[in-house]
Amino acid sequence: MCRETALKYAYYADTGQRDRFGALFTKNGTLVTTAGTRKPAEEDPDLPRPARTTRHVATNHIVYDEGGQPSGTSYFIFYFSPSAQEEALPIAGQPAAVGVYHDKYAIETGECKFTERADLNVIDFDHLALGLPYATCDLPAGGQRFLQPAHGYVATVVHGEVVRENDEDTGVRPGRLIRGRR
């Protein structure tokens, strides 16, 4: 049921069905993107909107139970077209962004709805490149690790916070450490 919600998200966004798009979210459900946080269920679907310039390809929808609350992930590729169209755009050209959404859901009146949809990477594929690796000793007790700078990352959003912007680490760490078996 929640997997279907993730699939409808891309379809309704790409076809401009704003009323149905908003209905995928709970009343206070949030959508976090690099443009900010918004509540789609509260938006007026009748307000004028520019013609479509984007197309989503979503895949690998995984839904799991996290302490009684449905959660999930969806991987996506986001295409952009410089020419606006009223109908859904064809999938063509270089992707504008790739990433993974981390979703939280609630079941309302038998329907699975987003309470939160967040996290993404926006990549400038024309400038995507790796720098030379180097060693640094910044781990606890002087432990060493190798780092390799990457270029072409416009933004990385984790749990609604920008952790990387224009190839620079922002220092924000909203994630959590997950340890393996010991």
C-alpha positions in Angstrom: 0.0 0.0 0.0 2.8 2.5 0.9 4.8 1.5 -2.1 1.9 2.6 -4.3 2.0 6.0 -2.6 5.7 6.4 -3.6 4.8 5.5 -7.2 1.8 7.9 -7.3 4.1 10.7 -6.0 6.2 10.7 -9.2 3.2 10.3 -11.5 1.1 13.1 -10.0 4.1 15.4 -9.8 5.0 14.8 -13.5 1.4 15.1 -14.8 0.6 18.2 -12.8 -2.2 16.6 -10.8 -1.7 18.9 -7.8 -4.9 17.9 -6.0 -4.0 14.2 -6.0 -0.3 15.1 -5.3 -1.4 17.0 -2.1 -3.7 14.1 -1.1 -0.7 11.8 -0.8 0.4 13.7 2.3 -1.2 13.9 5.8 -2.5 17.3 6.8 0.9 18.2 8.5 3.0 16.0 6.1 6.1 17.7 4.9 8.1 17.5 1.7 11.7 18.6 2.0 13.7 19.6 -1.1 16.6 22.0 -1.8 13.9 24.7 -2.3 12.8 24.3 1.3 10.1 22.5 3.3 6.5 22.7 2.4 3.2 21.0 3.2 1.6 19.8 0.0 -1.8 18.9 1.6 -2.3 22.6 2.5 -1.5 24.0 -0.9 -4.3 25.2 -3.2 -4.3 23.0 -6.3 -6.2 25.6 -8.2 -3.6 28.3 -8.1 -1.9 28.9 -11.5 1.3 26.9 -12.0 3.8 27.0 -14.8 3.8 24.1 -17.3 5.8 21.0 -16.5 9.6 21.0 -16.9 10.5 17.9 -14.9 10.2 14.1 -15.1 10.8 11.6 -12.3 12.0 8.0 -12.7 11.5 6.3 -9.3 12.6 2.8 -8.4 13.5 0.3 -5.6 10.6 1.3 -3.3 11.2 -0.5 0.0 8.7 -0.2 2.8 9.5 -1.5 6.3 8.1 -1.2 9.8 10.2 1.0 12.1 8.8 0.6 15.6 5.1 0.4 14.5 5.5 3.3 12.0 5.8 2.5 8.3 8.9 3.9 6.7 10.6 3.5 3.4 13.1 4.5 0.8 12.8 5.3 -2.9 15.6 5.9 -5.4 15.0 8.5 -8.1 16.4 10.1 -11.2 15.0 13.5 -11.9 15.1 14.9 -15.5 14.7 18.6 -16.4 13.6 20.0 -19.7 14.3 23.7 -20.7 11.1 23.6 -22.7 7.9 23.6 -20.6 5.0 21.4 -21.6 1.5 20.9 -20.3 1.7 17.0 -20.6 4.3 14.8 -19.0 7.7 15.2 -20.5 9.6 12.5 -22.3 12.7 11.0 -20.5 15.6 12.5 -22.4 18.9 14.2 -21.9 21.1 14.3 -18.8 19.5 13.8 -15.4 19.3 17.0 -13.3 19.4 15.0 -10.0 19.7 11.6 -8.6 19.2 10.4 -5.0 17.1 8.6 -2.4 14.0 9.7 -0.6 13.6 8.6 3.0 9.9 8.4 3.7 7.7 8.2 6.8 4.1 7.2 6.4 0.8 7.1 8.3 -2.3 5.0 7.5 -5.4 7.3 7.3 -8.8 5.9 6.4 -7.2 2.9 4.8 -4.7 4.9 2.8 -1.0 5.2 3.2 0.1 8.9 3.2 3.4 10.6 3.6 4.1 12.3 7.0 7.6 13.2 5.7 9.5 12.8 2.4 13.0 14.1 2.5 16.6 13.7 1.5 18.1 14.1 -1.9 21.2 14.7 -3.9 21.3 17.4 -6.6 24.2 16.6 -9.0 25.6 18.8 -11.8 26.6 16.0 -14.2 28.6 18.4 -16.4 31.0 19.1 -13.5 30.9 15.8 -11.7 34.5 14.7 -11.0 36.7 13.2 -8.3 39.8 14.8 -6.9 42.9 13.1 -5.7 42.6 10.9 -2.5 44.5 11.9 0.6 45.0 10.6 4.1 44.0 12.4 7.2 44.2 11.5 10.9 41.0 13.0 12.3 39.4 9.9 13.8 39.3 9.2 17.6 42.7 8.3 19.0 44.4 9.6 15.9 43.0 7.0 13.6 43.7 7.5 9.9 41.3 7.5 7.0 41.4 8.3 3.3 39.2 11.0 1.8 38.6 11.9 -1.8 37.0 15.2 -2.7 34.1 15.2 -5.2 33.0 18.0 -7.4 29.6 18.5 -9.0 27.4 18.1 -5.9 25.1 21.1 -5.8 23.3 20.0 -2.7 22.7 17.0 -0.4 19.8 17.1 2.0 19.5 14.6 4.9 16.5 14.7 7.2 15.6 18.1 5.9 19.0 19.7 6.5 21.6 20.6 3.8 24.8 18.7 4.6 26.6 19.5 1.4 26.2 22.6 -0.7 28.2 23.6 -3.9 30.9 21.0 -3.2 31.4 22.1 0.4 30.6 20.2 3.6 28.3 22.4 5.7 29.3 20.6 9.0 25.7 19.7 9.7 25.3 16.0 10.8 21.6 15.1 11.2 22.1 11.4 10.6 22.8 8.7 13.2 25.5 6.1 13.6 24.4 2.6 12.9 26.7 -0.1 14.2 27.0 -3.6 12.9 27.0 -6.8 14.9 29.8 -7.1 17.5 
